[in-house]
Amino acid sequence: VEEPENGLHPSAQATLADIVVEAVDAHELQVVLSTQSPTLALAFCRAVRAGRLGAERLALHQLSRDASGTRSERLSIDDQGLTHPAWFSSFARAEADLLREFLPSSENYVADAKPRKSRPARR
């Protein structure tokens, strides 16, 4: 599936990841998708952390380009859903910088936002 997050709000992207994880678990599927969304990737990592998806069942690849062409690096994922190297911190910093620029009290704005509840594990 190519970039299923297109046109989806970040909370809908997280819900999409939950639905995919449920389908993978219920039907023993293998799903391959490409994304440019750190939100979608982190939602899958959250499923690992919550114990709804085994770390060994999630493969994240980071693509990079240099003079020799495009390279794919598989990121290591631990049982807490953390990737090694921690690629998503640069995305979070960039988004936080933009929020600070547009929302003078962005820290309060983000702190006041209600956290999205993840879907319960199906067993």
Disulfide bonds with the S-S distance in Angstrom:
none
